[in-house]
Amino acid sequence: MGEATNDLIFEVLKAIQHDVAQVRLDVRELKAELQAMRGHMLATHQDVANVYLALDRQDGRLNRIERRLELAEPAL
């Protein structure tokens, strides 16, 4: 088998360095995408919480209307 010369080792190390740089770039892109997804998930969570709040207010109003019109059965 041939000897490993400094030039051959240098070429292999340059290729490895290029691959590592590409992996770093890919990881940065994935982090950015994950942060965007996290932001969308938090916004969706807040939207759902707002819908529950609105439903709760509507339920309270409906209960008051039913009591006023005497449509609701009395609680025991």
C-alpha positions in Angstrom: 0.0 0.0 0.0 1.3 3.5 -0.8 2.5 5.9 1.8 0.3 8.6 3.1 1.9 11.8 2.0 1.2 15.2 3.6 -0.6 16.3 0.4 -3.0 13.3 0.5 -3.7 13.9 4.2 -4.2 17.6 3.5 -6.7 16.9 0.8 -8.7 14.5 3.0 -8.7 17.0 5.9 -9.9 19.8 3.5 -12.8 17.5 2.4 -13.7 16.8 6.0 -13.5 20.5 6.8 -15.9 21.2 3.9 -18.3 18.5 5.1 -18.3 19.8 8.7 -18.9 23.4 7.4 -21.9 22.1 5.4 -23.2 20.2 8.5 -23.0 23.4 10.5 -24.9 25.3 7.9 -27.6 22.6 7.8 -27.9 22.7 11.6 -28.3 26.4 11.6 -31.1 26.2 9.0 -32.8 23.4 11.0 -32.6 25.6 14.1 -34.2 28.5 12.3 -37.0 26.3 11.0 -37.5 24.8 14.5 -37.7 28.3 16.0 -40.3 29.3 13.4 -42.3 26.2 14.0 -42.1 26.9 17.8 -43.4 30.4 17.2 -46.3 29.1 15.1 -47.1 26.5 17.7 -47.2 29.1 20.5 -49.4 31.4 18.4 -51.8 28.5 17.7 -51.9 27.7 21.4 -52.7 31.3 22.2 -55.5 31.3 19.5 -57.0 28.1 21.1 -56.9 29.7 24.5 -58.7 32.8 23.1 -61.4 30.6 21.6 -61.9 28.8 24.9 -62.2 32.2 26.6 -64.8 33.4 24.1 -66.7 30.2 24.5 -66.7 30.6 28.3 -68.0 34.1 28.0 -70.8 33.0 25.6 -71.7 30.1 28.0 -72.0 32.6 30.9 -74.2 34.9 28.8 -76.4 32.0 27.7 -76.8 30.8 31.3 -77.8 34.3 32.4 -80.3 34.5 29.5 -81.8 31.1 30.4 -82.2 32.1 34.1 -83.8 35.4 33.2 -86.3 33.7 30.8 -86.7 30.9 33.4 -85.7 28.3 30.8 -83.0 26.7 33.0 -83.9 24.0 35.5 -83.2 25.1 39.1 -80.0 23.6 40.6 -80.6 21.2 43.4 
